[in-house]
Amino acid sequence: MATTRKIQVRHPARIGAALAATAAIALGAPAAPALAGGFTLSLASEADAVVGRPLIIQATGTIPPQDIGFPYWFSLDAISTGFTTTCPQDRWVGAQFAQGSGGSIVVLTQSEQPDVGGNFAIPVAVTPSAPGSVLFCAYTDDGAAATLASASLIVNIQPAPSSRPGADSRPTGEAGGGSRPPSPPAYAVQGIRGCKALFGGSQARSCIRDILRKANARCRRRHSGGARARCLQAVRRAAKRS
């Protein structure tokens, strides 16, 4: 199942690895074998990236079959290509690049669940909220200090299609096909979550301001003053909850 995450930077995997190592020494448990080759990782986008449309980034990789009994971890960062087009080799450097450059940590740490052959797949869902180019950096690590595999993917996000010049960007389900547009509060929630998933820092704040401006503009197109006021109030409440 695809998952969308909003994650604060903490290092639970490092803490867990340290505790596990301490327990192994205390109990005399066998240590994990030395890590060798055989770890692979790749990223692919399952569709074109368009503003407002959910997008699945599919991560696939392998763990050496002799090591599948030990835990390994997946992480994914989003970095603006205006800052760099090359992913750092170390997963913690990648996380720092994402936060320090106004990008975001999409997945901080997720357990990789391989089959008997060592193959695994992890789908991650994101919803682009602004056009542009984003570098995704993925990593496999051992939960402590070793980055075992990495992969990169540059996604070029296209503006949402519009039926008339100057039309607002449309979130999921609104463009084409005769589907009913979401209400302004729903539009705000979808857009804000997408901003937080793909960006950080000043980029996220700018993205959110743009989404709220468009949602409020839709409210102001309501015919009666009471309907406009209720709509604007609902957008403000939705923004606080998101």
C-alpha atoms as one frame of an Amber mdcrd trajectory, in Angstrom:
protein
   0.000   0.000   0.000   1.314   3.414  -0.888   1.861   5.766   2.000   2.269
   9.512   2.292   4.303  10.789   5.198   4.996  14.027   7.046   8.054  13.299
   9.140  10.145  15.271  11.591  13.857  14.530  11.646  14.724  12.189  14.463
  16.969   9.151  14.460  14.992   6.252  15.988  16.786   3.727  13.784  20.148
   4.694  15.268  18.753   4.367  18.801  17.196   0.982  17.994  20.427  -0.292
  16.458  22.429   0.738  19.510  19.986  -1.031  21.840  20.024  -4.143  19.665
  23.808  -4.223  19.677  23.881  -3.861  23.474  21.389  -6.717  23.863  23.393
  -8.960  21.550  26.548  -8.449  23.616  24.735  -8.983  26.918  22.985 -12.161
  25.805  25.814 -13.615  23.764  23.670 -13.588  20.597  25.453 -14.108  17.268
  26.444 -10.862  15.584  25.233  -9.953  12.096  27.582 -11.029   9.307  29.818
  -8.425   7.688  27.963  -6.459   5.059  29.086  -7.073   1.500  27.884  -6.445
  -2.037  24.441  -7.424  -3.247  22.494  -4.420  -1.967  20.733  -2.560  -4.789
  18.166   0.219  -4.960  16.313   2.018  -7.747  13.527   4.594  -8.095  10.861
   5.036 -10.764   7.844   7.272 -11.189   4.691   5.376 -12.094   3.111   8.314
 -13.977   3.823  11.817 -15.199   4.109  14.337 -12.377   1.340  16.963 -12.564
   0.372  19.538  -9.965  -2.509  18.286  -7.818  -2.392  14.656  -8.963  -1.147
  12.005  -6.508   2.009  10.336  -7.770   3.578   7.046  -6.695   7.347   6.883
  -6.496   8.213   3.174  -6.626  11.369   2.025  -4.870  12.694  -1.466  -5.620
  15.847  -3.142  -4.444  17.597  -6.264  -3.240  19.183  -7.482  -0.038  21.675
 -10.372  -0.215  19.662 -13.552   0.513  22.048 -14.536   3.317  21.284 -11.230
   5.069  17.478 -11.112   4.851  17.149 -12.139   8.495  18.624  -8.808   9.585
  16.794  -5.440   9.533  17.550  -2.834   6.877  15.899   0.526   6.375  14.649
   2.701   3.527  14.593   6.515   3.431  13.599   9.075   0.796  14.465  12.768
   0.534  13.232  15.491  -1.846  15.740  18.179  -2.840  15.283  21.050  -5.271
  17.372  20.652  -8.420  18.154  24.329  -8.081  20.395  23.306  -5.187  21.880
  20.063  -6.573  21.154  17.420  -9.187  23.304  14.757  -7.516  22.334  12.812
  -4.399  24.855  12.581  -1.550  26.190   9.063  -0.990  25.397   9.023   2.744
  21.742   8.881   3.816  22.199  11.307   6.724  23.946  13.803   4.468  20.983
  13.449   2.095  18.581  14.221   4.947  20.623  17.273   5.927  20.734  18.482
   2.307  16.945  18.124   2.058  16.251  20.140   5.195  19.034  22.669   4.793
  18.154  23.543   1.190  14.408  23.950   1.646  13.502  20.428   0.497  11.861
  17.770   2.655  12.320  14.322   4.153   9.540  12.271   2.576  10.353   8.993
   4.391  12.707   9.148   7.362  12.965   5.412   8.014  10.869   2.462   6.861
  11.640  -1.211   7.250  12.489  -3.065   4.043  10.556  -6.367   3.818  12.300
  -8.682   1.311  10.994 -11.923  -0.121  13.011 -15.147   0.099  15.161 -13.994
  -2.815  15.985 -10.704  -1.110  13.777  -8.541  -3.371  11.621  -5.760  -1.939
   9.396  -2.944  -3.184   8.220   0.185  -1.373   5.660   2.551  -2.961   5.568
   6.126  -1.677   2.739   8.521  -2.576   3.236  12.263  -2.962   1.000  15.008
  -4.347   2.880  17.782  -6.177   1.539  21.239  -5.404   3.782  23.419  -7.541
   5.478  22.988 -10.926   9.238  22.562 -11.025  11.976  19.971 -10.801  12.648
  17.820  -7.725  15.516  15.424  -7.042  14.450  12.358  -5.051  17.256  10.581
  -3.155  16.628   7.098  -1.744  18.821   5.034   0.565  19.148   1.622   2.186
  20.985   1.653   5.519  21.686  -0.685   8.421  20.015   1.484  11.046  23.336
   2.730  12.388  26.129   4.287  10.341  26.387   2.351   7.071  24.636   3.422
   3.865  24.453   0.262   1.770  22.726   1.415  -1.432  21.379   4.622  -2.937
  19.298   5.733  -5.902  18.215   9.017  -7.446  15.329  10.225  -9.592  14.647
  13.683 -11.017  10.931  14.393 -11.404   9.782  17.310 -13.550   6.412  18.480
 -12.232   4.094  19.943 -14.861   1.406  22.587 -14.218  -2.128  21.307 -13.884
  -4.102  21.418 -17.150  -6.653  24.232 -17.316  -9.757  24.686 -19.407  -9.169
  28.418 -19.899  -6.200  30.797 -19.808  -5.373  31.919 -16.286  -7.412  29.190
 -14.583  -6.232  28.070 -11.171  -4.155  24.940 -10.800  -6.442  22.033 -10.049
  -5.931  19.331  -7.425  -6.737  15.676  -7.807  -9.917  14.794  -9.677 -10.615
  18.347 -10.797  -9.035  18.470 -14.228 -11.002  16.938 -17.061 -13.180  13.870
 -17.149 -16.271  15.712 -15.895 -15.386  15.018 -12.260 -16.686  17.399  -9.611
 -14.141  19.937  -8.318 -13.335  19.658  -4.612 -14.633  22.367  -2.311 -12.225
  25.209  -1.446 -11.530  23.729   2.034 -10.796  20.300   0.505  -8.597  21.985
  -2.112  -6.681  23.713   0.704  -6.163  20.473   2.642  -4.911  18.568  -0.419
  -2.617  21.389  -1.464  -1.119  22.021   1.981  -0.370  18.335   2.484   1.321
  18.230  -0.899   3.408  21.313  -0.056   4.587  19.708   3.178   5.325  16.391
   1.450   7.515  17.877  -1.260   9.035  20.993   0.264  10.376  22.418   3.472
  11.290  25.771   4.953  10.554  28.862   2.873   9.544  26.793  -0.187   6.820
  25.039   1.800   5.546  28.321   3.254   5.435  29.939  -0.190   3.648  26.912
  -1.637   1.070  26.953   1.194   0.417  30.691   0.766  -0.253  30.113  -2.933
  -2.691  27.271  -2.185  -4.599  29.373   0.385  -4.735  32.347  -1.992  -6.339
  30.164  -4.662  -8.748  28.531  -2.182  -9.867  31.953  -0.881 -10.299  33.211
  -4.451 -12.707  30.337  -5.083 -14.648  31.239  -1.941 -15.004  34.836  -3.120
 -16.701  33.620  -6.281 -19.662  32.415  -4.193 -22.847  34.341  -5.025 -24.033
  35.377  -1.568 -22.081  37.200   1.099 -22.997  34.615   3.720 -21.757  31.747
   1.559 -18.484  33.578   0.913 -17.929  34.204   4.631 -18.682  30.590   5.574
 -16.370  29.313   2.835 -13.479  31.569   3.908 -13.909  30.499   7.525 -13.903
  26.815   6.495 -10.660  27.328   4.540  -9.015  28.899   7.610 -10.109  25.962
   9.774  -8.854  23.463   7.190  -5.497  25.241   7.048  -5.088  24.999  10.823
  -5.886  21.261  10.805  -3.520  20.378   7.939
